[in-house]
Amino acid sequence: MIMFLSNHIDWIKAFHVIAVIAWMSAMLYLPRLFVYHTQTVPGSSESERFKTMERRLLRAIANPAMIVVWVLGLTLAFLTGAYQDLWLQVKFVLVLALSGLHGYFAVCVKTFAQDRNIRSGRFYRILNEIPALLMVFIVILVIVQPF
């Protein structure tokens, strides 16, 4: 199995990048939906539409993409031996932080679904910047490998 995977590293990388793009799309769009959702009246048809959009984005795109990112990323780290490199160890910490933020977004989806949100649109606008910043640092680590 390891020999088979080793012969297909480029394919694993390609699908890893595709999953990263899908995950990041969801991580950047979810908090934007939260911003718009805060501007609706709880129980209104608009609010219910946002609940559906948030739930579907989380379950159909964000969750599966995150799982694929982790599985393929760990596979690549061990097949290439890059897990020993400091740049990858730092990247790992940043991806853990992004995963924690993903978990927080899942909590937010549940909170909105129960009409119990207490945060402002401004809070979610600021929160929306965190995945983008993490992505910038992660890409720099992967491409530049500064250490």
Steps between C-alpha positions, in 0.01 A plus 500: 500500500779745591679422172177562306446834677865599454461454124202736498622794710416754230139377495482514878636857491248600233203368698641654818512843333147455360374416849685800646330728247158359586564526875631855477204603287266379773711652779488839329132484406351370827581806711373722215170311520502563875539874435193498276311273737543749787306750289187284488213460743513161682231270364457698178516331161835674439639364825380150415668525157831595664467209742463262205792656312728487805410142585548378142829686455635351822380144443536464123820695437693614808493178703584257217768734361666536839509122543656452156756775572606327821512148356694596188721751682607247761551242225729740313689595816587139572559381144743785430657513845416871518351451848857544626532849348438802721296681233252210494483483878411872511250447218348214701441737793334754271278231343407391854399862571295508178334173603416649839344799325305256284366345821402844627317569174310172548393624844390829341288311245324318786456825693340672201284190437359540852451878456741556789771712336620786722789620282491801270564514129819691582624205709454265203663749260811500717483122544488470120858629479653220709473218244644731234800586720560136587481411131761764411747366756433138405557567128823687576623208710420250225645696210798677662581241769693769693641258759 
